[in-house]
């Protein structure tokens, strides 16, 4: 009798846990599907070159829409091979960009914290947009490699929709890169 009661209580407890963890199962089936669309901004197009010398003025082009007209901030996050993750840089949008924006973010990659970066240092820039309610857009990822031998770095063709006239600068990315400490590897010849 005790084993049967224990099994029944265990089954009941498991059922309650599942219904609390997965609340969709506990809702009545009325034939109405919940709205699973993401709320908030959507980055629809993006572009950036993938290599340049240390100190290069990097332009990151983005286009985004927000049907609720409340795009608020652009978040830029950098990961650097050999160093790690930098704190998020925030750009507050001007009121005219709350519904739609098309322009570029500018990052002057020279840093006072690093007098130089090794050839082929790689970084990854992740950009997303937040609205006033805290909803985040999709994240776009831009790889970049610091290389000194790139020819005519500022002569590149912009893809549509960025190829149509002058685009506004939406803001400056203010992340200071650091030269990683590779320890003994800095002194070895490869």
N, C-alpha and C positions, 0 to 999 in steps of 0.2 A: 504494500500500500504506500509506503514512504517513497519507494523508487518511482512509482507512477505519479505521485504528487510532485516529486522533484522534476521529473521529465516534463510534466505539464507546466510548471512554473518556469522552467528553463525555456521552453518553447514560447511561452507568453512573453517572457523578457526579451528574447531574440526578436520576436515580431514587433514589439514596441520600439526596440532599438532601430530596426530596419525602417519602420514608418517614420521615425524622427530623423534619421539620416537621409532618407530618400522621401521627402515630403510629397513628391509628385504621385507616389503610389497611394498616398492616403487621401488624395483629392478625388471627388466623385467624377466618374467618367460621363461627361455631358456632351462629348463630341466637339467641344471647343478647345482648340489648341492654344497654349499660352504663347504670347508674343516673345519669341526668342531673339528678335533683332537687337543688335547691340545699340545702346544709346550713346550719344556723343559724337564727336568729330570722326571723320574718315579721311585719311590721307589717300588721295586718288592717284597721284603721280609723284614721282621723285627721280632725281638724277644727281650724280656727283662723279667727278673724275676719281680714279682709283690710285694715282701715284703722283708724287711731286716732291720737290726738295724740301729740306727742313727750313721753315720760314715761309713756305708757300701760303698765299692767300687762297684758302679753299672755300669755294662757294657750293653750298648744298641746296639744291633746288627742290621745293615741295609745292604741291597744290593740295588743298584740303577744303572740305565742305562740312558744315554743321547745320542740319535742318532746324535745330532749336536756337540758332543765333547766339550761342554763348561760348564760343571758343575763347579760352582765356590765357593759357600758357603753353609754350613749347618746351619740352623736356629734351635735353641732349645728354647722353650718357656715353662715356668713352671707356673702352677696355684696351689696354696696351700689353702686347706680348712682352713678358719679362717683368712687368710692373704690376698689373692687375687693373682694378676698377677705380675710376675717379668719381668723386661726388657729382651728382646731377647738376647741370647748369640749366637755369630757367630763364626764358625770355617771355616777358609779358606782352601780349598782343595789343595793338592799338584798336580802338573801337571799330574802325572801318573793316577790320579783319575778323569780326565775330562770326559772320555767316560763311564767307568764302575768302580764301587767300591763295595767292599764287605769287611766289617770289623766292628769295634765297636767304639762307643764313650764311653769315660770313665768319670764318674762323682764321685769324692770323696765327699760323701754327708756330711761329717763333715764340719761345717761352723764356722768361727771365729765370725760371727754375732749372732749366737745362741749357747749358751753353752750346751743346750739340747733341744730336741723336745719331746713333750708329746707322750706317747705311743699311737699308732694307728693314728698318724698324717698322713693325706693323701695328696698326691700331684698328679698332672697329668703333664706328660712331652709330649709336642707335637714337633715332628721333621719333618722338610721339607728341601728340597734342592732347591737352586736358581741357575740359570745359569747366565752368564755374561750379558744377555739381560734383566734380572729381572724376567724371567718366573719362577714360583714356581711349584714344584712337588706336588703330593698328600701329604697330611699330615697324619702321623702315630701317634697314641696316645698310651702312655704307662702309665697306672695307677701304683701307688706305695704307699705302706703303711709302715710306720716305726714301726717295731715290734721287741721286744727284744728276744722273745722266739723261733725264727726260728732256727731249727737245720741244721747244715751242709750247710750253705747258699751258699758256693762256689762250692758245689758238685751238679751240675745239668747237665742234658744232653741237649746239643744244638740240635735243630731241623735242618733238611736240609734247606738250603744249608750251614748252618754255622758249621756243624759237620765234615767238611772236612779239617783237618789240622789246623795249626796256622793261625790266621787271624790278619791283622795289626790293630793297634790303629789308627783311623782316626783323633783323636784329643781329647782334654779335654773339658768338659763342665765346665764353671767357674761361676756358679750361687751360690751365698751365701744365704742360707735359713735364715729366720728370725723366731724367736719364736713369734707367734701372742699374742697380749694383749687381754685376754678374760675378763679383768676387774674383777668383783667380782666372776666370775666363777672359777678363779684360786684358790680361798680360800674355795670353797665348797667341801664337801665330797659327792661323788655319790655312 
